Amino acid sequence: MSKKLFIGSSLLSNEQTGSMEFQISHLTNRVLKLTDHLKLHNKDYSSQRGLWKILGKRKRLLSYLSQKNLPSYENLINKLNIRKLKIR
């Protein structure tokens, strides 16, 4: 149910659910939900580990998108209001 609400509220259409932009925005939505949960339950280490895994996956997807399509990457991070990746 939340996926349908998220698809409807996002700027992406229903045909693009497998696109990089949708996957990153969906992971960002999950990160926001988990951070709210962890504010109430700060000793929930299983959820904390899940959050770390989601953040790692989102970071890998953002890194790939920045290498393949830089304008789309910059547009997405501005739309989602997340920080740019650190370049080593």
PyMOL commands that set and color helices and strands:
alter all, ss='L'
color gray80, all
select helices_A, chain A and resi 2-9+14-16+20-40+45-68+70-80
alter helices_A, ss='H'
color red, helices_A
deselect
rebuild
show_as cartoon
